Amino acid sequence: MTTSPPALVEIENVTKCFGPRIAGGGKVALDDVSFSVPAGQLCGLLGPNGAGKTTLFRLLMGILKATEGTLRIDSLDAFEERVTVKRLVGFLPDEPVFYSYLSGRETLELSAAMHGLDVKEAMDRIYPLMSRLRLAGDIDLYAEDFSRGMKKKLGLLLSLLHQPKLLILDEPTNGLDVESTHLFYDLMVEESKRGTTVLFSTHLMDQVAKLCSHAVIIDNGELVAKGSLSDLRATFDESDSLEQVFLKLTSRPPRR
């Protein structure tokens, strides 16, 4: 009998409202969302723009507190134990922001020190990836002056610097050229094969179809599907592409 790996990410009945949820007031960004991601899985979080993907990631990182429900990473409460959780997670936001007075190298060194790492060892370990991302030649420039694609690359280096158990990547290939996009794909697969759990958001079906065995789809803040890609296709027609499944699921009217 094959035993499924334990869930590293557990999201149970999570609702997030901005403003009072009375008499139709406020905004419901997420509504009773539940799913889990087993350790070592590379999972895609799919949804149209504004579906709630970034809100969910901000909840997992302890930046926001859920209105209802619980979020756990490695059995730790994502909000109440957020300091400890951040040691386990590498997070790449859609729009990384850096201190205007620090170079890329200084940004990495500061992050290494804040994680309690030996700074020289951490920099030596990350340098091959820095070169692979073609960022080594610009690493001593001010990070704030980097192009959007360069900021994404620096953000990825920061997310991997402390060798996390979980990578949370919010639209990781937005703003990247074709070559860099494929390099990001390769790195995500490599990290997954090393045992790192990877959860990334996108609205691009081909990214998930190429990289993932499982996906979660949300729309209007609601969970509309979760499971293996083959199971999702079987929901409608085995011949459906993932994009066709996505369009059918996200065209349904919201529950609320």
C-alpha contacts under 8 A as a table, 3 or more apart, distances in Angstrom:
res1	aa1	res2	aa2	distance
4	S	38	P	7.84
5	P	38	P	5.70
5	P	39	A	6.02
6	P	38	P	5.43
6	P	39	A	6.06
7	A	10	E	6.38
7	A	36	S	6.01
7	A	37	V	5.35
7	A	38	P	3.81
7	A	39	A	5.61
7	A	74	D	7.53
8	L	36	S	7.51
8	L	37	V	5.97
8	L	38	P	5.33
8	L	39	A	4.94
8	L	72	R	7.86
8	L	73	I	5.57
8	L	74	D	4.78
8	L	75	S	7.31
8	L	197	T	7.68
9	V	36	S	5.34
9	V	37	V	5.00
9	V	38	P	6.81
9	V	39	A	7.82
9	V	71	L	7.56
9	V	72	R	5.88
9	V	73	I	4.75
9	V	74	D	6.51
9	V	75	S	8.00
10	E	34	S	7.79
10	E	35	F	6.36
10	E	36	S	4.49
10	E	37	V	6.71
10	E	70	T	7.99
10	E	71	L	5.76
10	E	72	R	5.09
10	E	73	I	6.48
10	E	75	S	7.92
11	I	14	V	6.61
11	I	33	V	7.09
11	I	34	S	5.00
11	I	35	F	5.30
11	I	36	S	5.91
11	I	69	G	7.80
11	I	70	T	6.08
11	I	71	L	4.59
11	I	72	R	6.51
12	E	32	D	7.72
12	E	33	V	6.54
12	E	34	S	4.42
12	E	35	F	6.64
12	E	69	G	5.66
12	E	70	T	5.37
12	E	71	L	6.39
13	N	31	D	7.82
13	N	32	D	4.33
13	N	33	V	4.99
13	N	34	S	5.07
13	N	68	E	7.07
13	N	69	G	4.76
13	N	70	T	6.89
14	V	30	L	6.92
14	V	31	D	6.52
14	V	32	D	4.77
14	V	33	V	4.88
14	V	34	S	6.50
14	V	66	A	6.52
14	V	67	T	7.49
14	V	68	E	5.48
14	V	69	G	4.19
14	V	70	T	6.09
14	V	71	L	7.43
15	T	28	V	7.52
15	T	29	A	7.52
15	T	30	L	4.89
15	T	31	D	4.48
15	T	32	D	4.96
15	T	33	V	6.63
15	T	66	A	6.14
15	T	67	T	5.59
15	T	68	E	5.00
15	T	69	G	6.36
16	K	28	V	6.06
16	K	29	A	5.58
16	K	30	L	5.00
16	K	31	D	6.72
16	K	65	K	7.80
16	K	66	A	5.13
16	K	67	T	4.82
16	K	68	E	6.74
17	C	20	P	7.29
17	C	21	R	6.75
17	C	26	G	6.66
17	C	27	K	5.52
17	C	28	V	4.40
17	C	29	A	5.81
17	C	30	L	7.09
17	C	66	A	7.92
17	C	67	T	6.13
18	F	21	R	7.97
18	F	26	G	5.52
18	F	27	K	5.10
18	F	28	V	6.44
18	F	29	A	7.26
19	G	25	G	7.03
19	G	26	G	4.19
19	G	27	K	6.39
20	P	25	G	5.96
20	P	26	G	5.15
21	R	24	G	6.38
21	R	25	G	5.43
21	R	26	G	5.46
21	R	27	K	7.49
21	R	28	V	7.73
22	I	25	G	5.37
22	I	26	G	7.56
28	V	31	D	6.57
28	V	221	G	7.16
29	A	51	A	7.67
29	A	52	G	5.66
29	A	55	T	7.10
29	A	220	N	7.37
29	A	221	G	5.18
30	L	33	V	6.67
30	L	52	G	6.10
30	L	55	T	7.77
30	L	56	L	7.61
30	L	220	N	7.56
30	L	221	G	3.99
30	L	222	E	6.09
31	D	221	G	5.54
31	D	222	E	5.35
31	D	223	L	7.93
32	D	69	G	7.65
32	D	222	E	6.97
32	D	223	L	7.81
33	V	221	G	7.88
33	V	222	E	6.23
33	V	223	L	5.56
34	S	223	L	7.37
35	F	216	V	7.89
35	F	226	K	7.42
37	V	41	Q	6.66
37	V	43	C	7.16
37	V	199	L	7.96
38	P	41	Q	5.74
38	P	197	T	7.61
39	A	195	G	7.50
39	A	196	T	7.39
39	A	197	T	5.46
40	G	192	S	5.90
40	G	193	K	7.57
40	G	195	G	4.75
40	G	196	T	5.23
40	G	197	T	4.23
40	G	198	V	7.27
41	Q	192	S	6.61
41	Q	196	T	7.65
41	Q	197	T	5.15
41	Q	198	V	6.30
41	Q	214	H	7.96
42	L	188	M	7.92
42	L	189	V	7.60
42	L	192	S	6.08
42	L	197	T	6.02
42	L	198	V	4.65
42	L	199	L	6.08
42	L	211	L	7.44
42	L	212	C	5.56
42	L	213	S	7.03
42	L	214	H	7.21
43	C	198	V	6.16
43	C	199	L	4.96
43	C	200	F	6.61
43	C	208	V	7.94
43	C	212	C	5.72
43	C	213	S	6.97
43	C	214	H	5.24
43	C	215	A	5.33
43	C	216	V	7.48
44	G	199	L	5.93
44	G	200	F	5.23
44	G	201	S	5.83
44	G	202	T	7.23
44	G	208	V	5.68
44	G	212	C	6.43
44	G	214	H	6.64
44	G	215	A	4.63
44	G	216	V	6.26
45	L	53	K	7.17
45	L	199	L	6.95
45	L	200	F	5.83
45	L	201	S	4.45
45	L	202	T	6.37
45	L	215	A	5.87
45	L	216	V	4.90
45	L	217	I	5.96
45	L	218	I	7.61
46	L	53	K	7.72
46	L	201	S	5.89
46	L	202	T	5.45
46	L	203	H	5.53
46	L	204	L	7.76
46	L	205	M	7.78
46	L	215	A	7.04
46	L	216	V	6.00
46	L	217	I	4.63
46	L	218	I	6.31
47	G	50	G	7.91
47	G	51	A	5.50
47	G	52	G	7.80
47	G	53	K	7.01
47	G	201	S	7.92
47	G	202	T	6.90
47	G	203	H	5.41
47	G	217	I	5.65
47	G	218	I	5.14
47	G	219	D	5.63
47	G	250	T	7.90
48	P	51	A	5.41
48	P	203	H	5.59
48	P	219	D	6.59
48	P	250	T	7.98
49	N	203	H	7.08
50	G	53	K	7.43
50	G	220	N	7.21
51	A	218	I	6.17
51	A	219	D	4.72
51	A	220	N	4.76
51	A	221	G	5.29
51	A	222	E	7.91
52	G	55	T	5.21
52	G	56	L	6.19
52	G	218	I	7.31
52	G	219	D	7.39
52	G	220	N	6.93
52	G	221	G	5.11
53	K	56	L	5.21
53	K	57	F	6.46
53	K	170	D	7.92
53	K	201	S	6.56
53	K	218	I	7.63
54	T	57	F	5.07
54	T	58	R	6.18
54	T	170	D	6.73
55	T	58	R	5.08
55	T	59	L	6.24
55	T	64	L	7.95
56	L	59	L	5.10
56	L	60	L	6.31
57	F	60	L	4.96
57	F	61	M	6.19
57	F	168	I	7.32
57	F	170	D	7.53
58	R	61	M	5.09
58	R	62	G	6.29
58	R	63	I	5.16
58	R	64	L	5.73
59	L	62	G	5.14
59	L	63	I	5.88
59	L	64	L	4.79
59	L	65	K	5.95
59	L	66	A	6.57
59	L	71	L	7.61
59	L	78	A	7.19
59	L	79	F	7.31
60	L	63	I	7.66
60	L	71	L	6.42
60	L	72	R	7.60
60	L	73	I	7.74
60	L	78	A	5.42
60	L	79	F	7.42
61	M	64	L	7.66
61	M	78	A	6.32
61	M	79	F	7.34
61	M	82	R	6.78
61	M	85	V	7.57
61	M	86	K	7.02
61	M	91	F	7.89
62	G	65	K	6.55
62	G	78	A	5.36
62	G	79	F	4.28
62	G	80	E	7.71
62	G	82	R	5.28
63	I	79	F	7.52
64	L	79	F	7.46
65	K	79	F	6.18
66	A	69	G	6.49
66	A	70	T	7.19
70	T	77	D	7.26
71	L	77	D	6.00
71	L	78	A	5.54
71	L	79	F	7.79
72	R	75	S	5.30
72	R	76	L	5.04
72	R	77	D	4.57
72	R	78	A	5.20
73	I	76	L	5.17
73	I	77	D	6.63
73	I	78	A	6.20
73	I	85	V	6.84
76	L	81	E	6.17
76	L	85	V	6.84
77	D	80	E	5.44
77	D	81	E	5.31
77	D	82	R	7.12
77	D	85	V	7.95
78	A	81	E	5.79
78	A	82	R	5.21
78	A	85	V	6.42
79	F	82	R	4.91
81	E	84	T	5.66
81	E	85	V	6.19
82	R	85	V	4.79
82	R	86	K	6.07
83	V	86	K	5.41
83	V	87	R	7.09
84	T	87	R	5.46
84	T	88	L	7.15
85	V	88	L	5.28
85	V	89	V	6.44
86	K	89	V	5.14
86	K	90	G	7.39
87	R	90	G	7.99
87	R	115	H	7.02
87	R	162	H	7.69
87	R	164	P	7.06
88	L	164	P	4.94
88	L	165	K	5.40
88	L	166	L	6.33
89	V	159	S	7.61
89	V	164	P	5.10
89	V	165	K	6.16
89	V	166	L	4.81
89	V	167	L	5.75
89	V	168	I	7.10
90	G	158	L	7.44
90	G	159	S	3.95
90	G	160	L	5.98
90	G	162	H	7.74
90	G	163	Q	7.86
90	G	164	P	5.64
90	G	165	K	7.95
90	G	166	L	6.25
90	G	167	L	4.76
90	G	168	I	6.17
91	F	159	S	5.30
91	F	167	L	6.01
91	F	168	I	4.85
91	F	169	L	5.91
91	F	170	D	7.96
92	L	96	P	7.07
92	L	152	K	7.73
92	L	155	G	5.72
92	L	156	L	6.07
92	L	159	S	6.13
92	L	167	L	7.95
92	L	168	I	6.34
92	L	169	L	4.77
92	L	170	D	6.01
92	L	172	P	7.03
93	P	96	P	5.53
93	P	155	G	7.77
93	P	169	L	6.39
93	P	170	D	5.07
93	P	171	E	7.56
93	P	172	P	7.63
94	D	152	K	7.91
94	D	169	L	7.71
94	D	170	D	5.01
94	D	171	E	5.44
94	D	172	P	6.40
94	D	174	N	7.25
95	E	148	R	7.95
95	E	152	K	7.53
96	P	151	K	6.29
96	P	152	K	6.58
96	P	155	G	6.20
97	V	144	E	7.34
97	V	151	K	7.85
98	F	102	L	7.75
98	F	107	T	7.65
98	F	143	A	6.28
98	F	144	E	5.76
99	Y	102	L	5.66
99	Y	107	T	7.82
99	Y	143	A	7.34
99	Y	144	E	6.60
100	S	142	Y	6.73
100	S	143	A	6.84
100	S	144	E	5.06
100	S	145	D	7.92
101	Y	142	Y	6.68
101	Y	144	E	7.90
102	L	105	R	7.89
102	L	106	E	5.63
102	L	107	T	5.98
102	L	142	Y	5.63
102	L	143	A	6.42
102	L	144	E	7.91
103	S	106	E	5.09
103	S	107	T	6.10
103	S	139	I	6.73
103	S	140	D	5.18
103	S	141	L	5.05
103	S	142	Y	3.93
103	S	143	A	5.02
103	S	144	E	7.94
104	G	107	T	5.07
104	G	108	L	6.39
104	G	138	D	7.80
104	G	139	I	4.76
104	G	140	D	5.67
104	G	141	L	6.27
104	G	142	Y	6.11
104	G	143	A	4.80
104	G	154	L	7.05
105	R	108	L	5.20
105	R	109	E	6.18
105	R	139	I	5.36
105	R	140	D	5.62
106	E	109	E	4.94
106	E	110	L	5.97
106	E	140	D	7.78
107	T	110	L	5.20
107	T	111	S	6.24
107	T	143	A	7.68
108	L	111	S	5.12
108	L	112	A	6.16
108	L	123	M	7.60
108	L	157	L	7.81
108	L	158	L	6.26
108	L	161	L	7.84
109	E	112	A	5.07
109	E	113	A	6.22
109	E	119	V	5.94
109	E	123	M	7.20
110	L	113	A	5.16
110	L	114	M	6.17
111	S	114	M	5.06
111	S	115	H	6.25
111	S	158	L	7.08
112	A	115	H	5.19
112	A	116	G	6.42
112	A	117	L	5.26
112	A	118	D	7.12
112	A	119	V	5.55
112	A	122	A	6.61
112	A	161	L	6.93
112	A	162	H	7.07
113	A	116	G	5.01
113	A	117	L	5.59
113	A	118	D	7.04
113	A	119	V	6.04
114	M	117	L	7.53
115	H	162	H	6.94
117	L	121	E	7.80
117	L	122	A	6.65
117	L	162	H	7.50
118	D	121	E	5.39
118	D	122	A	6.08
119	V	122	A	5.13
119	V	123	M	6.10
120	K	123	M	5.14
120	K	124	D	6.04
121	E	124	D	5.10
121	E	125	R	6.08
122	A	125	R	5.09
122	A	126	I	6.20
122	A	161	L	6.64
122	A	162	H	7.65
123	M	126	I	5.17
123	M	127	Y	5.94
124	D	127	Y	5.30
124	D	128	P	7.85
125	R	128	P	6.99
126	I	129	L	5.49
126	I	130	M	6.21
126	I	157	L	7.14
126	I	161	L	6.51
127	Y	130	M	4.81
127	Y	131	S	6.19
127	Y	136	A	7.56
128	P	131	S	5.15
128	P	132	R	6.15
129	L	132	R	4.82
129	L	133	L	6.10
129	L	157	L	7.60
130	M	133	L	5.19
130	M	134	R	6.36
130	M	135	L	5.45
130	M	136	A	5.47
130	M	157	L	7.11
131	S	134	R	4.89
131	S	135	L	5.88
131	S	136	A	5.09
132	R	135	L	7.67
133	L	136	A	7.82
133	L	153	K	6.75
133	L	180	S	7.41
133	L	183	L	7.71
134	R	137	G	7.09
135	L	138	D	5.50
135	L	139	I	5.94
135	L	150	M	7.17
135	L	153	K	7.49
135	L	154	L	7.80
136	A	139	I	5.20
137	G	140	D	7.70
138	D	141	L	5.57
139	I	142	Y	7.99
139	I	143	A	7.81
141	L	145	D	7.45
141	L	146	F	7.77
142	Y	145	D	5.51
142	Y	146	F	7.05
143	A	146	F	5.27
143	A	151	K	7.10
144	E	151	K	7.99
146	F	149	G	7.83
146	F	150	M	5.52
146	F	151	K	5.80
147	S	150	M	5.12
147	S	151	K	6.18
148	R	151	K	5.10
148	R	152	K	6.31
148	R	175	G	6.07
148	R	176	L	7.78
149	G	152	K	5.06
149	G	153	K	6.39
149	G	175	G	5.38
149	G	176	L	5.02
149	G	177	D	7.63
150	M	153	K	5.01
150	M	154	L	6.20
151	K	154	L	5.04
151	K	155	G	5.95
152	K	155	G	4.96
152	K	156	L	6.19
152	K	172	P	7.25
152	K	173	T	7.95
152	K	175	G	7.92
152	K	176	L	7.86
153	K	156	L	5.05
153	K	157	L	6.34
154	L	157	L	5.04
154	L	158	L	6.25
155	G	158	L	5.05
155	G	159	S	6.20
156	L	159	S	5.00
156	L	160	L	6.33
157	L	160	L	5.26
157	L	161	L	5.90
158	L	161	L	5.15
158	L	162	H	7.87
159	S	162	H	7.30
159	S	164	P	7.69
159	S	167	L	7.21
160	L	163	Q	5.26
160	L	164	P	6.48
160	L	167	L	7.96
161	L	164	P	7.92
164	P	167	L	6.78
164	P	196	T	7.25
165	K	195	G	7.79
165	K	196	T	5.18
165	K	197	T	6.23
166	L	196	T	5.74
166	L	197	T	4.71
166	L	198	V	5.85
166	L	199	L	7.65
167	L	196	T	7.15
167	L	197	T	6.19
167	L	198	V	4.76
167	L	199	L	6.16
167	L	200	F	7.80
168	I	198	V	6.22
168	I	199	L	5.05
168	I	200	F	5.67
169	L	172	P	5.51
169	L	198	V	7.74
169	L	199	L	6.40
169	L	200	F	4.49
169	L	201	S	6.44
170	D	200	F	5.74
170	D	201	S	5.09
170	D	202	T	7.23
171	E	174	N	5.76
171	E	200	F	6.82
171	E	201	S	5.20
171	E	202	T	5.02
172	P	184	F	7.75
172	P	200	F	7.35
172	P	201	S	7.63
172	P	202	T	7.85
173	T	176	L	5.42
173	T	180	S	7.96
173	T	181	T	5.53
173	T	184	F	7.17
176	L	179	E	7.98
176	L	180	S	5.78
176	L	181	T	5.73
177	D	180	S	5.41
177	D	181	T	6.04
178	V	181	T	5.06
178	V	182	H	6.36
179	E	182	H	5.39
179	E	183	L	6.33
180	S	183	L	4.92
180	S	184	F	6.17
181	T	184	F	5.14
181	T	185	Y	6.34
182	H	185	Y	4.91
182	H	186	D	6.23
183	L	186	D	5.04
183	L	187	L	6.22
184	F	187	L	5.10
184	F	188	M	6.20
185	Y	188	M	5.27
185	Y	189	V	6.41
185	Y	211	L	7.24
186	D	189	V	5.28
186	D	190	E	6.14
187	L	190	E	4.96
187	L	191	E	6.06
188	M	191	E	5.19
188	M	192	S	6.21
188	M	198	V	7.16
189	V	192	S	5.06
189	V	193	K	6.19
189	V	211	L	6.91
190	E	193	K	5.12
190	E	194	R	6.31
191	E	194	R	5.04
191	E	195	G	6.58
191	E	196	T	5.37
191	E	197	T	7.78
191	E	198	V	7.74
192	S	195	G	5.16
192	S	196	T	4.82
192	S	197	T	5.93
192	S	198	V	6.44
193	K	196	T	7.16
202	T	205	M	7.69
202	T	207	Q	7.70
204	L	207	Q	5.84
204	L	208	V	7.31
205	M	208	V	5.49
205	M	209	A	6.20
205	M	242	L	6.46
205	M	243	E	5.56
206	D	209	A	4.98
206	D	210	K	6.03
206	D	243	E	7.85
207	Q	210	K	5.42
207	Q	211	L	6.17
208	V	211	L	5.21
208	V	212	C	5.23
208	V	215	A	7.39
209	A	212	C	6.06
209	A	213	S	7.85
209	A	229	L	7.65
209	A	242	L	6.82
212	C	215	A	7.07
212	C	229	L	7.84
213	S	228	S	5.61
213	S	229	L	5.87
214	H	226	K	7.53
214	H	227	G	5.41
214	H	228	S	4.06
214	H	229	L	5.39
215	A	226	K	5.78
215	A	227	G	5.82
215	A	228	S	6.29
215	A	229	L	6.50
216	V	223	L	7.60
216	V	225	A	5.90
216	V	226	K	4.31
216	V	227	G	6.67
217	I	223	L	6.12
217	I	224	V	5.72
217	I	225	A	5.17
217	I	226	K	6.21
217	I	246	F	7.61
218	I	221	G	6.13
218	I	222	E	5.29
218	I	223	L	4.43
218	I	224	V	5.45
218	I	225	A	7.14
218	I	250	T	7.89
219	D	222	E	5.30
219	D	223	L	6.59
219	D	224	V	6.71
219	D	250	T	5.92
219	D	254	P	7.91
220	N	254	P	6.67
222	E	254	P	7.50
223	L	226	K	7.76
224	V	249	L	6.57
224	V	250	T	7.56
225	A	232	L	7.27
225	A	249	L	7.70
226	K	232	L	7.23
227	G	231	D	6.26
227	G	232	L	6.42
228	S	231	D	5.16
228	S	232	L	6.25
229	L	232	L	5.05
229	L	233	R	6.25
229	L	242	L	7.35
230	S	233	R	5.20
230	S	234	A	6.18
230	S	238	E	7.75
231	D	234	A	4.96
231	D	235	T	6.40
232	L	235	T	5.25
232	L	236	F	7.67
232	L	242	L	7.78
232	L	245	V	7.12
233	R	236	F	5.93
233	R	237	D	5.97
233	R	238	E	5.37
233	R	239	S	7.44
233	R	240	D	5.95
233	R	241	S	6.98
233	R	242	L	6.54
233	R	245	V	6.19
234	A	237	D	5.31
234	A	238	E	4.93
235	T	238	E	7.95
236	F	240	D	7.26
236	F	245	V	7.06
237	D	240	D	5.34
240	D	243	E	7.86
240	D	244	Q	5.74
240	D	245	V	6.36
241	S	244	Q	5.16
241	S	245	V	6.39
242	L	245	V	5.05
242	L	246	F	6.07
243	E	246	F	4.99
243	E	247	L	6.18
244	Q	247	L	5.18
244	Q	248	K	6.24
245	V	248	K	5.21
245	V	249	L	6.18
246	F	249	L	5.20
246	F	250	T	6.04
247	L	250	T	5.31
247	L	251	S	6.00
248	K	251	S	5.42
248	K	252	R	7.10
249	L	252	R	5.92
250	T	253	P	7.98
